[in-house]
Amino acid sequence: MELLEKIKNKKAKIGIIGLGYVGLPLGLEFALKGFDVLGFDVDERKIPLLKEGKTYIKHIKAEKIKKSVDSGHFDATTDFSRLPEVDAIIICVPTPLNEHREPDMTYIVQTAETIKKYLRKGQLVTLESTTYPGTTSEILQPMFEDAGLTSGAKFKVGEDFFLAFSPEREDPNNPNYSTATIPKVVGGVTKNCIDAAVALYNFVIVKTVPVSSPAVAEATKLLENIYRSVNIALVNELKMVFDKMGIDVWEVIEAAKTKPFGYNAFYPGPGLGGHCIPIDPFYLTWKAREFEINTKFIELAGEINTQQPQYVVDKTMHVLNKVKKSLNGSKVLILGAAYKKDIDDMRESPSLKLIELLQENGAKVDYNDPYVPKLPKTRKYDYEMTSVDLTETKLAEYDLVLLSTDHSDYDYKFIAENSKIIVDTRNAFERAGIKKENIFKA
Ligand SMILES: NC(=O)c1ccc[n+]([C@@H]2O[C@H](COP(=O)([O-])OP(=O)(O)OC[C@H]3O[C@@H](n4cnc5c(N)ncnc54)[C@H](O)[C@@H]3O)[C@@H](O)[C@H]2O)c1
């Protein structure tokens, strides 16, 4: 196979479609390994930034981008007619839910339409976007087969073009794992497809894990994220039960963690956030309906996890009640807007829901986040809010400080010393060695 030879000789040029949290680090990884990479994105603002060696994602360092660009191995464009230049096309576009909480496949379908227009013989296409089992074979494959029709006959998968699914397992800002060091599952439509995809990923990923089909790879990603969602729901439920019993769930988890087998620690919080865990499980729920099956675990976990912001706000009301205050009219400062610590990603952040619920109950709400100077407009929320400074006088203005995201940069001692009351949804203060009567867990 000519493509395989090209890959093995590092002569294959890689195209990455979608230069976001997943696509950009992957493209840089290939460029730094000496492959020529051409990134494609519909967002015109990103291209000049990349060309200048600048970053637009906090944990992806500008130096890495600059090094890739300066080496001559990395370039980016909005011109999709350049797709025939590349030998492998890796799709990393978003897969959100629509307003009915059903898969929004528009990004994948639009991208596939564009690829179909330019697909040439000998190219490999791999999809990385999280999606329901069947997407690669049921949606992409027939479209790409039809791409051949313009020049006579349909293309044959595994001969004229190669197709695979390989889910991304990025954990933004995890100091122990990055794109290159996380093993990667790959499922190809035919043997030639899997051989090409595995050969390619082997250059940049520590270990590739071939599976028998794209559907198995698609299902693997969903299992991983459903597993997280269900386990987080379990500890969130236990948090509420144990709290009523006067038991601290965090202490229980620390104790349970000492079991050397059969237990993995998951932690409660103010609600699910990010582009994956609150969304991906419902891709399976949607697909399962086609087979007349209800995904009960997924629904139940979703219900418990979505209830968390309300639980936190109820707890906040009780805490204020202890000092003869009502939430209505109180000044509340939310610490942390990003959905998880030490990153600037706001997608599906529970802090946005907390602001909504607190405001609905008459609270005056501000927020602080060292990585989010201004709250971005999302599909659902459009708050005109900017991060307030964390000074002694500022903290003293608030009736209550609500910790939503446990950024490492926070000076927990300083915050504890200068706040009237604290509600902590992450056990961050105790983990920082601070135990005070005015700190309540939620
Ligand atoms: N962020 C994560 O940690 C993570 C982890 C695992 C899997 N995933 C999955 O990876 C996929 C991508 O997620 P992400 O976090 O990188 O999203 P993102 O929003 O950060 O990036 C997507 C990029 O695609 C671009 N784009 C949108 N439509 C396009 C089109 N038609 N053609 C070309 N570019 C287009 C956007 O401008 C953006 O730059 C999703 O399916 C997600 O579920 C994400």
The ligand as an SDF file (V2000), in Angstrom:
LIG
                    3D

 44 48  0  0  0  0  0  0  0  0999 V2000
  -11.7310   18.7110   24.9350 N   0  0  0  0  0  0  0  0  0  0  0  0
  -11.5070   17.4930   25.3600 C   0  0  0  0  0  0  0  0  0  0  0  0
  -10.8900   17.3260   26.4110 O   0  0  0  0  0  0  0  0  0  0  0  0
  -11.9620   16.2740   24.5860 C   0  0  0  0  0  0  0  0  0  0  0  0
  -11.5400   15.0190   25.0490 C   0  0  0  0  0  0  0  0  0  0  0  0
  -11.8960   13.8880   24.3560 C   0  0  0  0  0  0  0  0  0  0  0  0
  -12.7090   14.0070   23.2250 C   0  0  0  0  0  0  0  0  0  0  0  0
  -13.1390   15.2280   22.7870 N   0  0  0  0  0  0  0  0  0  0  0  0
  -13.9620   15.2660   21.5800 C   0  0  0  0  0  0  0  0  0  0  0  0
  -13.1860   15.8130   20.5190 O   0  0  0  0  0  0  0  0  0  0  0  0
  -14.0230   16.5850   19.6640 C   0  0  0  0  0  0  0  0  0  0  0  0
  -13.4810   17.9900   19.5310 C   0  0  0  0  0  0  0  0  0  0  0  0
  -13.5080   18.5990   20.8130 O   0  0  0  0  0  0  0  0  0  0  0  0
  -12.6490   19.8670   21.1780 P   0  0  0  0  0  0  0  0  0  0  0  0
  -12.6890   19.9740   22.6510 O   0  0  0  0  0  0  0  0  0  0  0  0
  -11.3390   19.8550   20.4860 O   0  0  0  0  0  0  0  0  0  0  0  0
  -13.5630   21.0100   20.5150 O   0  0  0  0  0  0  0  0  0  0  0  0
  -13.1610   22.5360   20.2530 P   0  0  0  0  0  0  0  0  0  0  0  0
  -14.4300   23.2880   20.1980 O   0  0  0  0  0  0  0  0  0  0  0  0
  -12.0740   22.9520   21.1840 O   0  0  0  0  0  0  0  0  0  0  0  0
  -12.4960   22.5020   18.8060 O   0  0  0  0  0  0  0  0  0  0  0  0
  -13.2150   22.2340   17.6530 C   0  0  0  0  0  0  0  0  0  0  0  0
  -12.6130   23.0590   16.5220 C   0  0  0  0  0  0  0  0  0  0  0  0
  -13.2940   22.7190   15.3310 O   0  0  0  0  0  0  0  0  0  0  0  0
  -13.5470   23.8860   14.5950 C   0  0  0  0  0  0  0  0  0  0  0  0
  -14.6350   23.6130   13.6980 N   0  0  0  0  0  0  0  0  0  0  0  0
  -15.9650   23.6100   13.9200 C   0  0  0  0  0  0  0  0  0  0  0  0
  -16.6270   23.2620   12.8070 N   0  0  0  0  0  0  0  0  0  0  0  0
  -15.6940   23.0100   11.8640 C   0  0  0  0  0  0  0  0  0  0  0  0
  -15.7660   22.6020   10.5070 C   0  0  0  0  0  0  0  0  0  0  0  0
  -16.9280   22.3640    9.9090 N   0  0  0  0  0  0  0  0  0  0  0  0
  -14.6060   22.4580    9.8250 N   0  0  0  0  0  0  0  0  0  0  0  0
  -13.4210   22.7050   10.4280 C   0  0  0  0  0  0  0  0  0  0  0  0
  -13.2880   23.0870   11.7020 N   0  0  0  0  0  0  0  0  0  0  0  0
  -14.4260   23.2210   12.4180 C   0  0  0  0  0  0  0  0  0  0  0  0
  -13.8120   24.9350   15.6420 C   0  0  0  0  0  0  0  0  0  0  0  0
  -13.6090   26.2340   15.1440 O   0  0  0  0  0  0  0  0  0  0  0  0
  -12.7870   24.5650   16.7180 C   0  0  0  0  0  0  0  0  0  0  0  0
  -11.5410   25.1970   16.4850 O   0  0  0  0  0  0  0  0  0  0  0  0
  -15.4230   16.4960   20.2570 C   0  0  0  0  0  0  0  0  0  0  0  0
  -16.1210   15.4580   19.6570 O   0  0  0  0  0  0  0  0  0  0  0  0
  -15.1570   16.1580   21.7040 C   0  0  0  0  0  0  0  0  0  0  0  0
  -16.2410   15.4710   22.2870 O   0  0  0  0  0  0  0  0  0  0  0  0
  -12.7650   16.3720   23.4570 C   0  0  0  0  0  0  0  0  0  0  0  0
  1  2  1  0
  2  3  2  0
  2  4  1  0
  4  5  1  0
  4 44  2  0
  5  6  2  0
  6  7  1  0
  7  8  2  0
  8  9  1  0
  8 44  1  0
  9 10  1  0
  9 42  1  0
 10 11  1  0
 11 12  1  0
 11 40  1  0
 12 13  1  0
 13 14  1  0
 14 15  2  0
 14 16  1  0
 14 17  1  0
 17 18  1  0
 18 19  2  0
 18 20  1  0
 18 21  1  0
 21 22  1  0
 22 23  1  0
 23 24  1  0
 23 38  1  0
 24 25  1  0
 25 26  1  0
 25 36  1  0
 26 27  1  0
 26 35  1  0
 27 28  2  0
 28 29  1  0
 29 30  1  0
 29 35  2  0
 30 31  1  0
 30 32  2  0
 32 33  1  0
 33 34  2  0
 34 35  1  0
 36 37  1  0
 36 38  1  0
 38 39  1  0
 40 41  1  0
 40 42  1  0
 42 43  1  0
M  CHG  2   8   1  16  -1
M  END
$$$$
